[in-house]
């Protein structure tokens, strides 16, 4: 018996089915390839459109914030001139109103600067001047600057810095912004009680903390706390004018310093604790 006798010939009908199936499969692959190619082109167009929208948004943010800041600054100097007697003697009621106006304008300028800072951080245009920084000095100075504002709201700011070295590698200006924004956040959302600001060192880590007796944070709100515009439901009730950028800017700055930031709270109405951890040097 020859070898050919052992081979099973392919049935012509079966062969036709196989070739037809392969042809259909190739057609489907070609269709899918065209669809993927089309989607890639659409995605490329969408990306370009998105980039253009982002560029327009950045331009608008800078234009509006600069104009708004200019308006705040002009009003600020008018109130300051009323208080320093440039326009002559004024009664106590006018002085009180002028001081309130000046405080409001200063707060507006701080808000504009905050939005601009966040916009620049998002673009990656912020240059950090990294150097050896004494975080204890930064914290002590910031507490001193914020005490008067806190006392005007009936709040106390206490310092709780343990003995030790608190040197970190960072940009002193932006690290001060972190401390300032955390304290300011607690002032805004604490109706009564106190704010405790401190430092502690554990092995090679330095921890900054700001603890308050304010509105507290729910577990749900913690998820969005350090996101752009993220604010808790209870915090909105207390401070409707907040932009939600303060803690977001803290997150961006801490990330740039390769640190971490988080918040703890037992729940609404039970106060909050904010922590920043950085590498010690």
C-alpha positions in Angstrom: 0.0 0.0 0.0 1.4 3.4 -1.0 1.7 6.4 1.3 -0.9 8.2 -0.8 -3.4 5.6 0.2 -2.9 6.5 3.9 -3.6 10.2 3.3 -7.2 11.4 3.9 -8.0 13.7 1.0 -9.8 17.0 2.0 -13.4 17.0 1.0 -13.9 19.8 -1.6 -17.0 21.0 0.3 -15.1 21.2 3.6 -12.2 23.0 1.8 -14.6 25.6 0.4 -16.1 26.2 3.9 -12.6 26.7 5.4 -11.5 29.2 2.7 -14.7 31.1 3.0 -14.3 31.3 6.8 -10.7 32.5 6.4 -11.8 35.1 3.8 -14.6 36.4 6.1 -12.1 36.5 9.0 -9.6 38.5 6.9 -12.4 40.9 5.9 -13.3 41.4 9.6 -9.7 42.0 10.5 -9.4 44.6 7.7 -12.6 46.2 8.9 -11.4 46.3 12.5 -8.0 47.7 11.4 -9.8 50.5 9.5 -12.0 51.2 12.6 -9.0 51.3 14.9 -7.1 53.6 12.5 -10.2 55.9 12.3 -10.5 56.0 16.0 -6.8 56.8 16.4 -7.2 59.7 14.0 -10.3 60.9 15.9 -8.5 60.6 19.2 -5.6 62.6 17.8 -8.0 65.3 16.7 -9.7 65.2 20.1 -6.4 65.5 21.8 -5.5 68.5 19.8 -8.9 70.1 20.6 -8.4 69.3 24.3 -4.9 70.9 24.2 -6.4 74.0 22.6 -9.2 74.1 25.2 -6.6 73.8 28.0 -4.5 76.5 26.4 -7.6 78.8 26.2 -8.6 78.0 29.7 -5.1 78.9 31.0 -5.1 82.2 29.0 -8.5 83.0 30.4 -7.5 82.2 34.0 -4.4 84.4 33.8 -6.3 87.3 32.1 -9.2 87.3 34.5 -7.1 86.8 37.7 -4.7 89.6 36.7 -7.6 92.0 36.1 -9.3 90.9 39.3 -6.1 91.3 41.3 -5.6 94.8 39.8 -9.1 95.7 41.0 -8.5 94.3 44.4 -5.2 96.1 44.7 -6.6 99.5 43.8 -9.4 99.1 46.3 -7.0 97.9 49.0 -5.0 101.1 48.7 -8.1 103.3 49.0 -9.1 101.6 52.2 -5.5 101.8 53.5 -5.5 105.6 52.8 -8.8 106.0 54.7 -7.2 104.3 57.7 -3.9 106.2 57.6 -5.7 109.6 57.5 -4.9 110.6 53.9 -8.5 111.9 53.5 -8.6 113.5 56.9 -10.0 112.3 60.2 -12.8 109.8 60.1 -15.0 108.4 62.9 -14.7 105.0 64.5 -17.5 103.5 62.4 -15.9 104.4 59.1 -12.5 103.1 60.4 -14.2 99.8 61.3 -15.8 99.5 57.8 -12.5 100.5 56.1 -10.7 97.9 58.1 -13.3 95.3 57.1 -12.9 96.4 53.5 -9.1 96.2 53.6 -9.3 92.7 55.1 -11.7 91.6 52.4 -9.5 93.0 49.6 -6.4 91.3 51.1 -8.3 88.0 51.2 -9.4 88.5 47.5 -5.8 89.1 46.5 -4.7 86.0 48.3 -7.4 84.0 46.5 -6.3 85.3 43.1 -2.7 84.5 43.9 -3.7 81.0 44.9 -5.6 80.3 41.7 -2.7 81.6 39.7 -0.2 79.5 41.6 -2.4 76.4 41.0 -2.7 77.2 37.3 1.1 77.5 37.0 1.7 74.3 39.0 -0.7 72.4 36.6 1.3 73.7 33.6 4.5 72.7 35.2 6.0 76.2 35.0 6.7 76.5 38.7 10.4 76.3 39.4 11.3 75.0 42.8 14.5 76.3 44.4 15.5 73.3 46.4 17.8 73.9 49.3 18.3 72.9 53.0 15.4 74.4 54.9 14.7 74.6 58.6 11.0 73.6 58.7 10.8 74.7 62.3 11.7 78.2 61.4 9.1 78.2 58.6 6.4 77.0 60.8 7.2 79.3 63.7 7.2 82.4 61.4 3.9 81.4 59.7 2.2 80.8 63.1 3.3 84.3 64.2 1.8 85.8 61.0 -1.5 84.0 61.3 -2.2 84.6 65.0 -3.8 88.0 64.7 -6.2 86.9 62.1 -7.2 83.8 64.1 -7.7 85.9 67.3 -10.0 88.3 65.4 -12.2 85.2 64.8 -12.0 84.2 68.5 -9.6 81.3 67.8 -6.2 80.4 69.4 -3.2 79.1 67.5 -0.9 77.0 69.6 2.5 75.7 68.7 3.5 72.1 69.5 7.0 71.5 68.2 9.1 68.8 69.9 12.8 69.1 70.4 14.9 68.1 67.5 16.3 69.0 64.1 13.7 69.7 61.4 15.8 70.2 58.2 14.3 69.2 54.9 15.2 69.6 51.3 12.7 72.0 49.7 11.8 75.4 48.5 11.3 77.7 51.5 8.7 79.9 49.7 6.5 77.0 48.7 6.9 75.1 52.0 5.7 78.3 53.7 2.7 78.3 51.4 1.9 74.7 52.5 2.0 75.7 56.2 0.0 78.9 55.5 -2.7 77.2 53.5 -3.2 74.5 56.1 -3.5 77.0 58.9 -5.8 79.2 56.8 -8.0 76.2 56.0 -8.4 75.4 59.7 -9.2 79.1 60.5 -11.9 79.2 57.8 -13.6 76.0 59.0 -13.3 76.4 62.7 -16.0 78.5 64.5 -14.6 78.2 68.0 -11.8 76.5 69.9 -8.2 76.3 68.8 -5.8 75.3 66.1 -2.6 73.4 67.0 0.3 73.5 64.6 3.3 71.3 65.2 6.2 69.2 64.1 7.5 65.8 65.0 10.4 63.7 63.8 10.3 59.9 63.4 13.6 58.3 62.2 14.2 59.8 58.7 10.8 61.5 58.3 9.5 64.8 59.5 5.8 65.3 60.0 4.0 68.7 60.0 0.5 68.7 61.5 -2.3 71.1 61.8 -5.2 70.1 64.1 -8.4 72.0 64.6 -11.7 71.8 66.4 -13.7 72.7 63.3 -16.4 71.1 61.2 -14.6 67.8 60.7 -14.6 65.6 57.6 -16.8 62.7 56.6 -15.2 59.5 55.0 -16.9 60.4 51.8 -15.5 63.9 51.7 -11.9 62.7 52.4 -11.8 61.2 48.9 -12.1 64.6 47.2 -10.3 66.8 49.9 -7.1 67.3 48.0 -8.5 67.5 44.5 -9.1 70.6 42.4 -12.1 72.4 43.8 -12.7 69.6 46.3 -14.7 70.7 49.3 -16.7 68.8 51.9 -20.5 69.2 52.3 -20.2 70.5 55.8 -17.3 72.9 54.9 -19.4 74.5 52.2 -22.1 75.4 54.8 -19.4 77.1 56.9 -17.5 78.9 54.2 -19.5 79.4 51.0 -16.8 81.6 49.5 -14.0 79.0 49.5 -12.5 78.1 46.1 -11.4 74.6 47.2 -7.9 75.4 45.8 -6.1 75.7 49.1 -5.7 72.0 50.0 -5.3 71.2 46.3 -2.3 73.5 46.1 -0.9 71.9 49.2 -1.1 68.5 47.5 0.6 69.8 44.3 3.5 71.4 46.4 4.0 68.4 48.6 4.0 66.1 45.6 6.7 68.2 44.0 8.7 67.7 47.2 8.2 64.0 47.0 6.3 64.0 50.3 2.7 62.9 51.2 -0.3 64.7 52.6 -3.4 63.3 54.2 -6.2 64.2 56.6 -7.9 62.5 59.5 -11.1 63.1 61.3 -13.5 61.2 63.5 -16.4 62.7 61.4 -18.5 65.8 60.9 -18.4 68.2 63.9 -15.4 66.5 65.5 -12.5 68.5 64.1 -9.8 67.6 61.6 -6.1 66.8 61.5 -3.9 67.5 58.5 -0.5 65.9 58.0 2.4 66.5 55.7 5.3 64.1 55.7 8.7 64.9 54.2 12.1 63.3 54.1 14.5 64.7 56.7 18.1 65.6 55.7 
